[in-house]
Every structure is written in structure tokens, then in C-alpha cells.
Amino acid sequence: MLQNIDVEIQEIEQELKHIGSCTTKGLTEEQIAHLDERFFLAIKKLNWLKGRRDVRVFVWKPVSISNSQESAHRNRNQKARRCRKPSKSI
């Protein structure tokens, strides 16, 4: 997971360098606004990714067979058998 975030950070930094080096000469106001919007959104995403890099990620652990529903049902039956009074043999 951490490697994916690092790769995304590198991609966003590269995009920021590209957008920052683009000239606005010959562009319409709408195109300039679009370029500015891309630049500021990239900065926002970069800050978010850098913040997420420091957050601990919960590691999913598979549930063992002993914790499954079948096992829980089987365990209840075993407990019930132990609680019953033994029947008297003749």
C-alpha cells in the first residue's frame, strides 16, 4: 500500500512540474483557468497523499476456520453436551 502512495506522489509531482512549466502565452482565459484548476487540484491531491502516507493502514488478516460460523455452532453443541447431567446407565 505504501509503495502505491509513493508512486502516486511521484506522478503528481511530475504533473505539477509539467503544469508549472507550461506557458499561458496564446491561451484563452478559459484555458488558463483550466490549467490553474489542474495545478491547484494537483497540489491538493499531493498534500492529501503525503498525509495518507503517514497513516497506519489496518492489515487484514484472514479468519481462521476455528472462528467460522460452522465452528461456532459446533462449539455450542459441545458445550451443551458438557452441561447436561449424565444419564444413569442401567
Contacts in CASP RR format, 6 or more apart in sequence:
PFRMAT RR
TARGET T0000
AUTHOR 0000-0000-0000
METHOD contacts of the structure
MODEL  1
MLQNIDVEIQEIEQELKHIGSCTTKGLTEEQIAHLDERFFLAIKKLNWLK
GRRDVRVFVWKPVSISNSQESAHRNRNQKARRCRKPSKSI
1 57 0 8 1.000
2 53 0 8 1.000
2 57 0 8 1.000
5 49 0 8 1.000
5 52 0 8 1.000
5 53 0 8 1.000
6 53 0 8 1.000
8 49 0 8 1.000
9 46 0 8 1.000
9 49 0 8 1.000
9 50 0 8 1.000
9 53 0 8 1.000
12 42 0 8 1.000
12 45 0 8 1.000
12 46 0 8 1.000
12 49 0 8 1.000
13 46 0 8 1.000
15 38 0 8 1.000
15 42 0 8 1.000
16 39 0 8 1.000
16 42 0 8 1.000
16 43 0 8 1.000
16 46 0 8 1.000
19 35 0 8 1.000
19 38 0 8 1.000
19 39 0 8 1.000
19 42 0 8 1.000
20 39 0 8 1.000
22 35 0 8 1.000
24 31 0 8 1.000
24 32 0 8 1.000
24 35 0 8 1.000
27 35 0 8 1.000
65 71 0 8 1.000
END
